[in-house]
Amino acid sequence: MHNRCPKCGEIIMYCDPVIEAYSNGVLDEKLDENSKRFLCNNCPNFDNGNCKFSNYYGKWNGTEFNGKVSEQKLRHYHAKCVKNYNYDYRNGEVEIISHINGFFAQIPKIQGLENI
């Protein structure tokens, strides 16, 4: 696990549908053609962005779990943690929820299995 949500401080875990698709060798078939991501909006567990495995990658305006104000850097967040917030974009604010169709799940990357 390599991403920790800066908002809540918890590690962003892999979801069961991704683990299942990966272990069955069909993960590539489940990825979005354009983004090559496992998009969450069609998953029955998505619950309008409340799934604890769904990711938002971007910026947000708020305070992180350690009390620091967000640095407006692109980062991975739990979608449920930041979906109701905004981020600054070209002299205005954009709602994160407007990107709900782009929320995605982490994909495991294991190297070296081809040598076993």
C-alpha positions as CSV (number, residue, x, y, z in Angstrom):
1,M,0.0,0.0,0.0
2,H,1.5,3.3,-1.0
3,N,-1.1,6.0,-0.7
4,R,-2.3,7.5,2.6
5,C,-5.3,9.9,2.4
6,P,-4.0,13.3,3.6
7,K,-7.5,14.2,4.8
8,C,-8.1,11.3,7.3
9,G,-4.6,9.8,7.5
10,E,-5.7,6.3,6.7
11,I,-4.2,4.1,4.0
12,I,-6.3,3.7,0.9
13,M,-6.9,0.0,0.5
14,Y,-7.7,-2.3,-2.4
15,C,-11.4,-3.1,-2.9
16,D,-12.8,-6.6,-3.3
17,P,-13.9,-6.2,-7.0
18,V,-10.3,-5.2,-7.9
19,I,-8.8,-8.0,-6.0
20,E,-11.2,-10.5,-7.5
21,A,-10.6,-9.3,-11.0
22,Y,-6.8,-9.2,-10.5
23,S,-6.7,-12.8,-9.1
24,N,-8.9,-14.1,-11.9
25,G,-6.7,-12.5,-14.5
26,V,-9.4,-10.2,-15.9
27,L,-8.4,-6.9,-14.4
28,D,-7.3,-5.4,-17.7
29,E,-10.8,-6.1,-19.1
30,K,-12.4,-4.1,-16.2
31,L,-10.3,-1.0,-16.7
32,D,-11.6,2.1,-18.5
33,E,-10.2,2.2,-22.1
34,N,-9.2,5.9,-21.9
35,S,-7.8,6.3,-18.3
36,K,-6.7,2.7,-17.8
37,R,-8.3,3.0,-14.3
38,F,-10.8,0.8,-12.5
39,L,-13.6,3.4,-12.4
40,C,-16.0,3.1,-9.4
41,N,-19.2,4.7,-10.8
42,N,-20.5,1.4,-12.1
43,C,-19.7,-0.6,-9.0
44,P,-22.6,-1.6,-6.7
45,N,-20.4,-0.7,-3.7
46,F,-19.8,2.9,-4.9
47,D,-22.7,4.4,-3.1
48,N,-22.4,7.9,-4.7
49,G,-18.7,8.2,-3.6
50,N,-19.1,6.9,-0.1
51,C,-17.2,3.6,-0.7
52,K,-14.1,3.6,1.5
53,F,-12.0,2.2,-1.4
54,S,-12.9,4.9,-4.0
55,N,-10.1,7.4,-4.8
56,Y,-10.0,11.0,-5.9
57,Y,-6.8,12.2,-7.3
58,G,-6.4,15.9,-7.3
59,K,-6.4,19.0,-5.1
60,W,-8.8,20.2,-2.4
61,N,-9.3,23.2,-0.1
62,G,-9.1,22.1,3.5
63,T,-7.1,20.9,6.5
64,E,-5.2,17.6,6.5
65,F,-5.3,15.1,9.3
66,N,-2.2,16.5,10.9
67,G,-3.6,20.0,11.1
68,K,-1.8,21.5,8.1
69,V,-3.7,23.3,5.5
70,S,-3.8,21.5,2.2
71,E,-0.9,22.5,-0.1
72,Q,-3.0,22.4,-3.3
73,K,-0.9,19.6,-4.7
74,L,-2.2,16.6,-6.7
75,R,-2.6,13.7,-4.2
76,H,-4.7,10.6,-3.7
77,Y,-7.6,10.9,-1.2
78,H,-10.5,8.7,-0.2
79,A,-13.3,10.1,-2.4
80,K,-15.6,10.0,0.6
81,C,-13.3,12.3,2.6
82,V,-13.2,15.1,0.1
83,K,-16.1,14.7,-2.3
84,N,-18.1,17.5,-0.6
85,Y,-15.2,20.0,-0.8
86,N,-13.8,22.3,-3.5
87,Y,-10.5,23.1,-5.0
88,D,-9.1,26.3,-6.6
89,Y,-9.1,26.4,-10.4
90,R,-8.5,29.5,-12.6
91,N,-9.6,32.2,-10.2
92,G,-12.6,30.1,-8.9
93,E,-13.6,27.1,-7.0
94,V,-14.6,23.7,-8.5
95,E,-16.6,21.1,-6.6
96,I,-14.8,17.8,-6.3
97,I,-18.2,16.0,-6.6
98,S,-18.3,17.2,-10.2
99,H,-15.6,14.6,-10.9
100,I,-17.6,11.7,-9.5
101,N,-17.4,9.7,-12.7
102,G,-13.7,9.8,-12.5
103,F,-13.4,8.3,-9.0
104,F,-11.4,5.1,-9.2
105,A,-10.0,2.2,-7.1
106,Q,-6.4,1.4,-6.5
107,I,-4.9,-1.3,-8.7
108,P,-2.2,-3.7,-7.3
109,K,1.1,-3.7,-9.1
110,I,3.1,-6.8,-8.4
111,Q,6.4,-7.2,-10.2
112,G,8.4,-10.4,-10.6
113,L,5.6,-12.9,-10.9
114,E,6.6,-13.6,-14.4
115,N,9.8,-15.1,-13.1
116,I,8.2,-17.6,-10.8
